[in-house]
Amino acid sequence: MDRHEIEKKLAAAEARREEAARRLADNEERLAALEEERVSLLGSAEIARRGISDFEEHLERLNEKLAVLGIDEARADLTAAVEVRDHAVRQAADMLDASLNALQRLDQTRAALADAHARLHALDPGARDVLPPEPDTLDGKWTELAFVVREKLEGELEVDLIDAAAHSATLHAIDQLPEHLRELALKRRHDLMHGTTGTRRR
């Protein structure tokens, strides 16, 4: 191998070395840029992660406040419903009292009418024996009231029967109930055994 060939190979090797050095520099530059971008992305991700955590805490606080507001509203609704119920109870009591007084007055007027008719008949034996019939306006209302009272009393009796059977030491008392009350009595017994108390229907 002569000098010319050696120099030619040296020049080629030097060129390849320089090309490799340029590629290495480019790659190192790209790696540095990627590392910078990675660090930046990590920082952005951490900021986003903290932001999400802050939002979640904020949402949790809002949900807690909403739950408290819901409870307060439910309590206010319950208080209002109790007041409405109590007012309706007082109204019903007043109306029943007025109705009882009216029925008492009606009995008094009937007795007075019978006395007046008896006096007239004693003075005038020819007077008619049969009194004019009463207006039938009371009959329908009396029937409606009797139905409501009977239904209320039957409901109270069923509640008492269910409660007594559920508190019984054996299931025999439940078996003796009418079929439509057994399931309610079993549920009542289950509630008692598990420490839950159902609301008695009144």
C-alpha positions as CSV (number, residue, x, y, z in Angstrom):
1,M,0.0,0.0,0.0
2,D,1.5,3.3,-1.1
3,R,1.3,6.7,0.6
4,H,-1.5,7.9,-1.6
5,E,-3.8,5.0,-0.6
6,I,-3.0,5.4,3.1
7,E,-3.7,9.2,3.0
8,K,-7.0,8.5,1.1
9,K,-8.1,6.0,3.7
10,L,-7.1,8.4,6.5
11,A,-9.1,11.1,4.9
12,A,-12.1,8.8,4.5
13,A,-11.8,7.6,8.2
14,E,-11.5,11.3,9.3
15,A,-14.7,12.1,7.3
16,R,-16.5,9.2,8.9
17,R,-15.3,10.3,12.3
18,E,-16.5,13.8,11.8
19,E,-19.9,12.6,10.5
20,A,-20.2,10.4,13.5
21,A,-19.2,13.3,15.8
22,R,-21.9,15.4,14.1
23,R,-24.5,12.7,14.5
24,L,-23.5,12.3,18.2
25,A,-23.7,16.1,18.7
26,D,-27.2,16.1,17.0
27,N,-28.3,13.2,19.1
28,E,-27.0,14.7,22.3
29,E,-28.7,18.0,21.4
30,R,-32.0,16.2,20.7
31,L,-31.6,14.2,23.9
32,A,-31.0,17.4,25.8
33,A,-34.1,18.9,24.2
34,L,-36.1,15.8,25.0
35,E,-34.9,15.8,28.6
36,E,-35.8,19.5,28.8
37,E,-39.2,18.7,27.4
38,R,-39.6,15.7,29.8
39,V,-38.7,17.9,32.8
40,S,-41.2,20.5,31.5
41,L,-43.9,17.8,31.0
42,L,-43.2,16.4,34.5
43,G,-43.6,19.9,35.9
44,S,-46.8,20.5,34.0
45,A,-48.1,17.1,35.0
46,E,-47.4,17.8,38.7
47,I,-49.1,21.1,38.4
48,A,-52.1,19.5,36.7
49,R,-52.1,16.8,39.4
50,R,-52.1,19.3,42.2
51,G,-54.8,21.2,40.4
52,I,-57.0,18.1,40.1
53,S,-56.4,17.4,43.8
54,D,-57.5,20.9,44.6
55,F,-60.5,20.6,42.4
56,E,-61.4,17.3,44.1
57,E,-61.1,18.8,47.5
58,H,-63.2,21.8,46.4
59,L,-65.8,19.5,44.9
60,E,-65.9,17.4,48.1
61,R,-66.4,20.5,50.2
62,L,-69.2,21.6,47.9
63,N,-70.8,18.2,48.1
64,E,-70.6,18.3,51.8
65,K,-72.2,21.8,51.9
66,L,-74.9,20.5,49.5
67,A,-75.5,17.5,51.7
68,V,-75.8,19.8,54.8
69,L,-78.2,22.1,52.8
70,G,-80.2,19.0,51.8
71,I,-80.5,17.9,55.4
72,D,-81.5,21.4,56.5
73,E,-84.1,21.6,53.8
74,A,-85.4,18.2,54.7
75,R,-85.6,19.2,58.4
76,A,-87.4,22.4,57.5
77,D,-89.8,20.5,55.3
78,L,-90.4,18.0,58.1
79,T,-91.0,20.9,60.6
80,A,-93.4,22.6,58.2
81,A,-95.2,19.3,57.6
82,V,-95.5,18.7,61.3
83,E,-97.0,22.2,61.7
84,V,-99.4,21.6,58.8
85,R,-100.4,18.2,60.3
86,D,-100.9,19.7,63.8
87,H,-103.0,22.5,62.3
88,A,-105.1,20.0,60.5
89,V,-105.5,17.9,63.7
90,R,-106.7,21.0,65.5
91,Q,-109.1,21.9,62.7
92,A,-110.5,18.4,62.6
93,A,-110.9,18.4,66.4
94,D,-112.7,21.7,66.3
95,M,-114.9,20.5,63.5
96,L,-115.7,17.2,65.3
97,D,-116.4,19.2,68.5
98,A,-118.7,21.5,66.5
99,S,-120.3,18.4,64.9
100,L,-120.9,16.8,68.3
101,N,-122.5,20.0,69.6
102,A,-124.6,20.1,66.4
103,L,-125.7,16.5,66.9
104,Q,-126.5,17.3,70.6
105,R,-128.6,20.3,69.5
106,L,-130.3,18.1,66.9
107,D,-131.3,15.6,69.6
108,Q,-132.6,18.5,71.7
109,T,-134.7,19.9,68.8
110,R,-136.1,16.4,68.2
111,A,-137.0,16.1,71.8
112,A,-138.6,19.6,71.8
113,L,-140.5,18.7,68.6
114,A,-141.8,15.5,70.2
115,D,-142.9,17.5,73.3
116,A,-144.6,20.0,71.1
117,H,-146.4,17.3,69.1
118,A,-147.5,15.6,72.3
119,R,-148.9,18.8,73.7
120,L,-150.7,19.5,70.5
121,H,-152.1,16.0,70.3
122,A,-153.3,16.3,74.0
123,L,-155.1,19.5,73.2
124,D,-156.4,18.4,69.8
125,P,-156.8,14.6,69.6
126,G,-157.7,15.1,65.9
127,A,-154.3,16.4,65.1
128,R,-152.3,14.1,62.8
129,D,-150.2,11.4,64.6
130,V,-147.3,11.4,62.1
131,L,-144.7,14.2,62.1
132,P,-143.3,15.5,58.9
133,P,-140.2,13.6,57.9
134,E,-136.8,15.2,58.5
135,P,-134.8,16.5,55.5
136,D,-132.5,13.8,54.2
137,T,-129.5,16.1,53.9
138,L,-127.9,14.6,57.1
139,D,-128.2,11.0,56.0
140,G,-125.5,11.0,53.4
141,K,-123.0,12.8,55.6
142,W,-123.8,10.5,58.5
143,T,-123.1,7.5,56.3
144,E,-119.7,8.9,55.1
145,L,-118.7,9.7,58.7
146,A,-119.6,6.3,59.9
147,F,-117.5,4.7,57.1
148,V,-114.5,6.8,58.0
149,V,-114.8,6.1,61.7
150,R,-115.3,2.4,61.1
151,E,-112.2,2.3,58.8
152,K,-110.1,4.2,61.3
153,L,-111.1,1.9,64.2
154,E,-110.4,-1.2,62.1
155,G,-107.0,0.2,61.1
156,E,-106.2,0.8,64.8
157,L,-107.3,-2.7,65.7
158,E,-105.1,-4.2,63.0
159,V,-102.1,-2.2,64.2
160,D,-102.6,-3.4,67.7
161,L,-103.0,-7.0,66.6
162,I,-99.9,-6.9,64.5
163,D,-97.9,-5.3,67.4
164,A,-99.1,-7.8,69.9
165,A,-98.3,-10.8,67.6
166,A,-94.9,-9.4,66.8
167,H,-94.0,-9.1,70.5
168,S,-95.3,-12.6,71.3
169,A,-92.6,-15.1,72.4
170,T,-93.7,-17.6,69.7
171,L,-94.8,-17.6,66.1
172,H,-98.1,-19.1,67.0
173,A,-99.7,-15.7,67.6
174,I,-98.7,-14.6,64.1
175,D,-100.1,-17.8,62.6
176,Q,-103.5,-17.0,64.2
177,L,-103.7,-13.6,62.5
178,P,-105.7,-13.1,59.3
179,E,-103.6,-14.0,56.2
180,H,-103.3,-10.3,55.1
181,L,-101.8,-9.3,58.5
182,R,-99.2,-12.2,58.9
183,E,-96.6,-10.7,56.5
184,L,-96.9,-7.3,58.3
185,A,-96.5,-9.0,61.7
186,L,-93.4,-11.0,60.5
187,K,-91.8,-7.8,59.2
188,R,-92.6,-6.0,62.5
189,R,-91.0,-9.0,64.4
190,H,-87.9,-8.8,62.1
191,D,-87.6,-5.0,62.8
192,L,-87.8,-5.6,66.6
193,M,-85.2,-8.4,66.5
194,H,-82.8,-6.2,64.5
195,G,-83.2,-3.2,66.6
196,T,-85.3,-1.1,64.1
197,T,-88.6,0.3,65.1
198,G,-91.3,0.8,62.5
199,T,-93.7,3.7,62.8
200,R,-97.1,2.7,64.1
201,R,-99.8,3.7,61.7
202,R,-102.3,6.0,63.3
